[in-house]
Amino acid sequence: MTTDLILPCRDEGRALQDLLPRVPADFSVIVVDNGSSDDTADVARGLGARVVTEPRPGYGAAVHAGLLAATAEHVAFMDGDGSFDPDELLVMLADVVEGRADIAVGRRRPVSSGVWPWHARLGNTLIVAWLRRRIALDAHDIAPMRVCRRADLLALDVQDRRFGYPVELLQKASRAGWRFVEHDVAYHPRAAGTRSKVSGSVRGTARTAHDFWKVLER
């Protein structure tokens, strides 16, 4: 059984050179090129990934484009910046395939100081605290890695096309009664020569937090 692994990417060519060869054979990779100005698409194709182009900017837009392009029964999602180990998706996939959960997600555990800037960690903590209080979701992170059934995710009809996508996903999944499992995952430094659009600056974190709160207010 092959699962589609969707990697939303913008200017992650250098990261993909190391990441794609490490993806387990259980996964067929779909790289969603979300307006890259580097060689992201060429690197992805050269290493055997399928490339989908999504010109609309935004994390949610890239994720949704990958979901629509996927064909496997199960889908996995992970950042394409080299900060996560794709092997850690296997235990999440097993949870869903074997019926222990409807969605399995990762909880970031930084491997060293400085990997997760204070402003990004603070924003994440506040959002998760709100989710835990508002919808009683026993989560500690906003699902940076996740696995679920493709048909189920499409049925949730997640609408956000910016950085609020994972927050809306968790809200709707909880309200739909999805069984939820969370696993600790190692959080590594990004690949050298790349820069986060979210945690790379206080401004980026603030913009992302604004997207999160817009979803929470609905």
C-alpha positions as CSV (number, residue, x, y, z in Angstrom):
1,M,0.0,0.0,0.0
2,T,1.4,3.4,-1.0
3,T,0.5,6.6,0.7
4,D,0.8,10.0,-1.0
5,L,3.1,12.4,0.9
6,I,2.4,16.0,0.2
7,L,5.2,18.5,0.6
8,P,4.2,22.2,0.3
9,C,7.3,24.0,-0.9
10,R,8.5,27.5,-1.8
11,D,12.2,27.9,-2.5
12,E,13.1,24.5,-0.9
13,G,15.4,23.2,-3.7
14,R,18.4,22.8,-1.4
15,A,16.3,21.1,1.3
16,L,14.7,18.6,-1.1
17,Q,18.1,17.4,-2.3
18,D,18.7,15.8,1.1
19,L,15.1,15.1,2.1
20,L,13.6,13.3,-0.8
21,P,16.2,10.4,-0.9
22,R,15.3,9.7,2.8
23,V,11.5,9.3,2.3
24,P,10.5,5.7,3.0
25,A,9.3,3.6,0.1
26,D,5.8,3.5,1.6
27,F,5.2,7.0,0.4
28,S,4.8,8.5,-3.1
29,V,5.9,12.1,-2.9
30,I,3.9,15.1,-4.3
31,V,5.8,18.4,-4.2
32,V,3.6,21.4,-4.4
33,D,5.6,24.3,-5.8
34,N,4.0,27.4,-4.3
35,G,5.6,30.2,-6.3
36,S,9.3,29.2,-6.0
37,S,12.0,31.3,-7.6
38,D,14.7,28.6,-7.2
39,D,15.0,25.1,-8.7
40,T,12.5,23.4,-6.3
41,A,10.4,21.9,-9.2
42,D,13.5,20.6,-11.1
43,V,15.1,19.1,-8.0
44,A,11.8,17.4,-7.1
45,R,11.3,15.9,-10.6
46,G,14.9,14.8,-10.8
47,L,14.5,12.8,-7.5
48,G,11.3,11.1,-8.6
49,A,8.6,13.3,-7.0
50,R,5.5,14.4,-8.8
51,V,5.3,18.2,-9.0
52,V,2.1,20.2,-8.7
53,T,2.2,23.9,-9.3
54,E,0.0,26.2,-7.1
55,P,0.4,29.8,-8.0
56,R,-1.8,31.2,-5.3
57,P,0.4,32.0,-2.3
58,G,-0.4,30.4,1.1
59,Y,0.2,27.3,3.0
60,G,-3.4,26.2,2.8
61,A,-3.5,26.7,-0.9
62,A,-0.4,24.5,-1.4
63,V,-1.8,21.8,0.9
64,H,-5.2,21.7,-0.8
65,A,-3.6,21.5,-4.2
66,G,-1.6,18.5,-3.1
67,L,-4.7,16.9,-1.6
68,L,-6.6,17.3,-4.9
69,A,-3.7,15.8,-6.8
70,A,-3.4,12.8,-4.5
71,T,-4.9,9.5,-5.5
72,A,-4.0,7.2,-2.6
73,E,-6.4,6.2,0.1
74,H,-4.2,7.7,2.8
75,V,-2.4,11.1,2.7
76,A,0.5,12.5,4.7
77,F,1.7,16.0,5.0
78,M,5.0,17.4,6.1
79,D,7.1,20.6,5.5
80,G,9.7,20.3,2.8
81,D,12.4,22.3,4.6
82,G,14.3,19.4,6.0
83,S,13.2,20.0,9.6
84,F,11.4,16.7,10.0
85,D,12.4,13.1,9.6
86,P,10.1,11.4,7.1
87,D,10.6,8.0,8.9
88,E,8.6,9.3,11.8
89,L,5.5,9.4,9.5
90,L,5.5,5.6,9.5
91,V,4.1,5.2,13.1
92,M,1.4,7.8,12.3
93,L,0.5,5.9,9.1
94,A,0.2,2.7,11.1
95,D,-2.2,4.3,13.6
96,V,-4.6,5.3,10.8
97,V,-4.3,2.3,8.6
98,E,-4.7,-0.1,11.6
99,G,-7.8,1.8,12.9
100,R,-6.4,3.3,16.1
101,A,-7.0,6.9,14.9
102,D,-8.7,8.9,12.2
103,I,-5.8,11.4,12.2
104,A,-2.3,11.0,13.6
105,V,-0.1,14.1,14.1
106,G,3.3,15.2,15.2
107,R,4.3,17.2,18.2
108,R,7.6,19.1,17.7
109,R,10.5,18.4,20.0
110,P,13.5,20.6,19.1
111,V,16.7,18.7,18.9
112,S,18.7,21.7,20.1
113,S,18.3,25.2,21.4
114,G,17.5,27.8,18.8
115,V,15.7,25.4,16.4
116,W,12.3,26.8,17.4
117,P,12.6,30.6,17.9
118,W,10.9,32.0,21.0
119,H,8.3,34.1,19.1
120,A,7.2,31.1,17.0
121,R,7.0,28.8,20.0
122,L,5.0,31.4,22.0
123,G,2.5,31.9,19.2
124,N,2.1,28.1,18.8
125,T,1.6,27.7,22.6
126,L,-1.1,30.4,22.7
127,I,-3.0,28.9,19.7
128,V,-2.9,25.4,21.1
129,A,-4.0,26.5,24.6
130,W,-7.0,28.2,22.9
131,L,-7.8,25.0,21.0
132,R,-7.6,22.9,24.1
133,R,-10.0,25.2,25.9
134,R,-12.4,25.9,23.1
135,I,-12.8,22.4,21.6
136,A,-11.3,20.2,24.3
137,L,-8.7,18.9,21.9
138,D,-5.8,17.2,23.7
139,A,-3.2,18.6,21.4
140,H,0.2,20.3,22.1
141,D,1.1,21.4,18.6
142,I,-0.7,22.4,15.4
143,A,-0.1,19.2,13.5
144,P,3.1,20.1,11.5
145,M,3.2,16.4,10.4
146,R,-0.1,14.5,9.9
147,V,-1.7,11.4,8.3
148,C,-5.3,10.7,7.6
149,R,-7.6,9.3,4.9
150,R,-7.9,11.4,1.8
151,A,-11.7,11.0,1.5
152,D,-12.2,12.0,5.1
153,L,-10.1,15.1,4.8
154,L,-11.9,16.2,1.6
155,A,-15.2,15.7,3.4
156,L,-14.1,18.2,6.2
157,D,-14.0,20.9,3.6
158,V,-11.2,23.0,5.1
159,Q,-11.5,26.4,3.5
160,D,-8.5,28.4,4.8
161,R,-5.8,28.9,2.2
162,R,-3.3,30.7,4.3
163,F,-1.5,29.6,7.5
164,G,-4.7,29.1,9.4
165,Y,-5.3,25.8,7.5
166,P,-4.0,23.4,10.2
167,V,-6.0,25.2,12.9
168,E,-9.2,25.0,10.9
169,L,-8.4,21.3,10.2
170,L,-8.0,20.5,13.9
171,Q,-11.2,22.4,14.8
172,K,-13.3,20.6,12.1
173,A,-11.8,17.2,12.8
174,S,-12.6,17.6,16.5
175,R,-16.2,18.6,15.8
176,A,-16.6,15.7,13.4
177,G,-15.6,13.3,16.1
178,W,-12.3,12.2,14.7
179,R,-10.1,10.0,16.9
180,F,-6.9,11.9,17.4
181,V,-3.4,10.5,18.2
182,E,-0.3,12.7,18.8
183,H,3.4,11.6,18.6
184,D,6.5,13.4,19.6
185,V,8.7,14.1,16.5
186,A,12.2,15.5,16.3
187,Y,12.4,19.1,15.1
188,H,15.7,19.8,13.3
189,P,17.2,23.0,12.0
190,R,16.1,23.8,8.5
191,A,18.3,22.9,5.6
192,A,21.3,25.2,5.1
193,G,20.6,28.1,2.8
194,T,16.8,28.1,3.3
195,R,14.7,30.5,5.4
196,S,11.4,29.9,7.1
197,K,8.5,32.0,5.9
198,V,6.9,31.7,9.3
199,S,9.4,31.4,12.1
200,G,12.3,33.1,10.3
201,S,11.2,36.5,11.6
202,V,8.9,38.1,14.2
203,R,7.0,39.6,11.4
204,G,6.4,36.2,9.8
205,T,5.3,34.8,13.1
206,A,2.9,37.7,13.6
207,R,1.4,37.3,10.2
208,T,0.9,33.6,10.8
209,A,-0.7,34.2,14.2
210,H,-3.1,36.6,12.6
211,D,-4.2,33.9,10.2
212,F,-4.7,31.5,13.1
213,W,-6.8,33.9,15.1
214,K,-9.0,34.7,12.1
215,V,-9.8,31.0,12.0
216,L,-10.4,30.7,15.7
217,E,-12.9,33.6,15.6
218,R,-15.2,31.8,13.1
